[in-house]
Amino acid sequence: MSILSSLGITSGKKVRYALVGLGDITQEAMLPGVEHTGNSEVVAFVTGDAEKARLVGEQYGVTVSYGYDRFEEMLRSGTVDAIYLATPNWRHAEFAVPALKAGIHVLVEKPLEVTTAKCREILDAAKASSAKLMVAYRLHFEPATLATIDTLRSGDIGDVTLFTSTFAQMVDPENHRAQSGDDAGPVLDMGPYPVNAARYVFGDEPEEVVSAVGVRHPEAGLGDFADTVAVTLRFPGNRLAQFTVSYYANTLDAFFAVGTKGSVYLNPAYMYGQPLEQTVTVGEKKSRKSFKNTDHFGGELKYFSDCILNDKDPEPDGEEGYADVRVLEGILRALKSGKPEKLEPFTRTKRIDTASQEQTLSAQKPPELVKTSNPGKGKESAPKN
């Protein structure tokens, strides 16, 4: 029996996806990138808004949709091989677990879930399943990010001892991120980026949340949670990572990795839709490079579909998602306690393979969004659902 037959894939060499959640990230970023992957296709939507499904379906030729209450029916339909899961953070296990139990592959947006307990539910389902699980760490396939990791691993900037980052945006008070407390606040929504970056910069796992300080700006019109949070993490070997995430500051996404001989600076560092810019300093010599804007979402989907079609284990797997939530959960504890929080020992068994993970699909023009939008203040806004 062929690999495709054993996986139940009947649509040639294309993996058939249902997209679960039709919010801004799905419409603005994932859907435009599917067609030019060459190995993926969308055959169904799962959403709580049938009219949205119809209108978006007209744009992409997708005629089948299911309400969230019919998700199990979709899993049994025999027409879907995998799902892309882009519901709000706290609804990931709700859909990932039954999909994995049904043998349906899962590409889930980050964070994997909002607690390590929920993450373990997903990991347990994945372990017992023949299906693959990947967390949507799109930067693990992005050329500037991978070039930065290669620079760090080369030793050109010496022993890296310090990571510092700022990730900020003005969030619209009408967006669900402003109305769902810590589960959709900046720690869980934006925090995965600097936490994940610090982990790949050091190639290690933090031992302690040294401090986490949050402030709330009532004039922002956001919910009752810290809209701006500053964090210090301690890594083995006396290495420190410091970062700030904010829903109430002008847009900025950048980080420094500083070593004993030099530094690497990425700005932008996390966002999609624009070239990422890298500055490498060794001693007093600086070199700057702008990397071509690529389709982050089409790239990660192409990679995941390739893993499915060729029976390979993806690198940003469930364990990678757990590794970040372990830290994010510690940050939220430190915010509440006002004290340092030790993190349970954890060893990551896999790291980014820069030689095989790069994806260079051309960036796609985003479409006009339907009943949803980017969360940024001053833009039409709606949740990831």
N, C-alpha and C positions, 0 to 999 in steps of 0.2 A: 504494500500500500504506500502511496506517495505521502510526503509530508503534508501537502495541501489536503489530500483526501482524509488523512488521519485527523486533521484539524477541523474538518467539516467545511472547508472553504471551497465554494463552487463557482466563484466569480473570477475565474482565471487566476492571475497573480495579484489580485487586489483584495485587501482586507475590507470587509463590509462593516462600517461603523454606524452605531446610533449615537447621536450627540445628546447628552442628558443635560439640559439647561441651555436656554437660548438668550442668555444675557450678553453683556458687552464683550466679554472675552471670546465667547463662541462666535458671535457675529462679526466683530471687528477684526479678529485675528486668526481664529482657527479655520472657519469656513472658507475664507479666500485662499488659503494655502493648500486645501485638500487636493484639488484637481492636478496641480503640477507635481505632486509627490510621485505619481506614476504607479504607486502600489496601494493606494487607499481610495475608498469611495464612501460617501454618506448615503445610507439607504433609509434612515429614519431619524425622527426627532422625538425626544421625550421632554415635555414641558407642561406647565400648568396653564398655558394660554394657547388654546386651539387656534385663535385668530392670528396670533404671532407666528405659530407654526405654519399656517397656510401662506402668509405673506412672505416669510423667509423662504419657504419651500418653493415659491414661484421664482425666486431669484436663482435657486440652485437646482431646480428640477427634482426636488424631494417631495414626494406625494404622500408618504406614510408618516403619521405622527401618533404618539400615545400620550395620554395624560400620566402624571406621576402615579396615579392609582392603578394604572394598567402596565406598570413596569415589568411585573412578573410575566404577564402575557407576552410582552415583547421578547423577554428572555427565552420563552418557549417557542417562539415563532419559527425558528430555524432559518431566519433570514439575516441574522446579525452574528458577526464573529467577535466583535469588540465594541466597547463603549468608550467615548471620551466624556469624562465626568467633570462638569463645571457648574455644579450647584453651589450655594453658599457653603462655607467651610464646614459647618456643623452637620451637613447632610451628606458627607462623603461616605461614611460607613453604611448609611442607610441603603445606598445603591451599590457600592463596591462589593459588599459582602455577598448579597444574593447573586450578583453577576458572576463572581468568582466561583461560588458554589454551583452555578449552572454551567461552568466551563467556558464562560465568556471572558475574553481578555479585557483588562481595565487600564486605561490611561487616565489618571486622576490628577486634577490640578492640585497645586500646593496651597496651603499645608495639607499633608496627608489627612489629617483630622485635627480637632481642636484639643484633644488630650491624648496622652500616651496609651491610656486604656482603650480608647476608640481605635487608635492605630494598631494595637495588638489584635483587636478583633479582625481588622483587615488582613494583617499579617498571618494570622492563624488560618483564615479562609484561603489565602493565597498558597500557604504551605500545603493545604489539603487538596488543592485544585490542580488540574492539568493546565489551567489558563495562566497567562503571564500578567504581572502587575508592574506598571511603571508610573512613577510620579513625574509630573510635567516640568522638570527642570530644564527649560529650553536653553538656558545659558550653557549647559553642559555640551552643547553642540555648536555654539556660536564662536566664530573664528577669533575674535579679539580676546574672549575669555580663555580659550584654549591656548592662544599664544602667550597670554599672561602666565598661565600655569606652567608652560614650558620655560619661560624666563625664570620663574621662581625656582623650578626644579633644577635648572642649569647651575645654580650657585653664583650667577653673575652679580647678584646684589648681596651676596653673603648670606649669613644666617638671618632669616626673617624673624623678627622679635615683636613687631608691632603692626597691628591692623587698625585702621580708623576709617569710618564711613558715615555718610549722611544720606538718608533717603527720605525725601519730603515731597508732599503735594498738598494742594488745597482741595479738600473733599467737600462736595456739595452736601449741605445738610439734609437734602431730600433723598440721598442715596442710602441704601440699606446698611452700608458700612457705618453710617452715622447713627443708626437706630437699633443696633443689635448688640451693644455692649462690647465686652472684650472679645467675644467670639468672632467679631468682624472688625475689631479695632486694629490700630497700626501694628501692634506686636505680632498678631497672628497673620495679618494681611500683608504687611510690608516686611516684617521681621525675617521671614524666611530668606530674603535676598542677602542681607549682610551676614546673617548667621551662616548660611550656606557658603558664602564667599570666604568668611573667616576660616571655615573648616577646610575648604580646598586650598586656601593660601598657606595654612600651616600643615595641611595633610594630617590633621590630628583632631581629637575631640576635646572640647572644653571640660574642665573638672569642676568649675565653680562659677556661679553668677556672683561676682564680687559686689555689684551694686546695680540697682535699677531704680531710676527716679522718673516719676511721671508727673506731668502738669496738665491742667485743663484750662482752656481759654473759653470762658462763657460766651465771649463775643463771637466765637466761631459758629455758634448755633448747632453744635454737634451734641451727641448724647452724653450721658453721665458716665464718662470713662476718660482715662488719660489720653488726650489726643496727641501728645508729644512725649516720647519716652527715650531717655538716655541710659545706655547699658555699658557695663564693663564685664568682660568674661576673662577668666584665667585659664590658659592652656598649659599643658605640661611644659617644663623647661623655662618657666618664668616668662612666658609669652602672653601678651595682653591684646585683646580685641575690644575696641570701643566703638560704639555706633549710636546714632540717634535716628529714630523714625518719627515721622510727624504727618498728621492730617491737617496741620494749620501752618504751612510755610510755603513759600514759593518753590516750584518744582526744582529738585536737585537730586541726582543719583550718582554718587561718586565714591571711590575708595582709594586709600593709600595702603600699600604693603611696604613696610620699611625694614630694610636689612642692615647688616653691619657694613656693607660696601655701597649700598645704593637704595633705590626705591622704584616701585612701579605705581603709576597713578592712572586710574581709569575714570574718565568723565566724558560722556555718560558711561555708566557701568552696568545698569540693570534693565533699562527700558527697551522696548522694541519700537520699530518704526523710524529709527535714525541710526546713523553710523556710530559705533563705539570708538572712542578716542583713547589712545594709550600713550603715556609718556614714561620712558624708562630713563632713570638717572643712575649712572655708575660713576662714583667720585663726583667730579664737576661736569662730566659730559652728559648731555641730554639728547635723547632721540625721541621724536614724536611720530606717531603713525595713526592715520585714520583708516579704520577697517570698513569695507563695503557693507552697507546695510543689507542684511539677509532676512529671509522669511524664517523667523525663529520657530513659528508654530508648524508650518509645513515641514520644516527640517526635523523637528522632534517626532512628528507623526510619521514621516518617511522612515526614520530610524526604528520606531516602535513596530511599524508594519513589517519592516525587514526582519526584526527579531522574531515576530510571529511566523512569517513565511519560511524562515530558515532555522527555526527552533533554537534561537540564541537567547540567553538571559540578558535583559537590559541592564545597563549600569545604574541609572538612577532608579533603583528598585524600591520596594517597600521599606527596606532597612534604611535607605538614604532619607526617605521621608520621616521615618521614626527618629533618626538622628537629630533632625532639626526640631521636631516637636518636643523632644526631650529637653532641648535648651529653651525653647519658647515657653514651655510649661514652667521651667525654673525661673524664667524672667517674670512671669505673672505671679509666681509665689513671692519673689523678692519685692515686687511692687506692693504686695499686700503686707508683708512682714516688715519691710524697711530694713531688712538684714541680709547679709550674704546667704546664699543658698547653695549647698553642696549638690552636685549632680551625681546620680548613681553611675558607677563605672560602666563604660560602654566602649566596645571596640568595633570599628567599621571594617568589614571584611573585603570591601571593594572600593577602588578609587577611580576617578575619571581617567580614561585612556585617550589621551590627546591624539594619538596616532590613528585611531579608528573612528572617532566620534564626530569629527567635524562635518557639518552640513552647510552647503553654500547655495541653496535655492534662492533665486531672486525674490526680493521683497515684492509683495502684491499690494495693489491699491485697495485700501479699505472701502467697503461698500457703504451705502446709506443704511443706517441702522433702523431697525423696526421695533418700536415700543421699548427701547432700551438705549443705553449710551455709556460712554466713558464716565467714571465716577468723578472726574475733576470738576471743581467749582467753575461755574460759568459755561459748562457744556451740558447738553441734555444728559440726564443721569438716570440710571436704574441699576438694579442689582445683577449679580451673576446668577441668574436663574432662567 
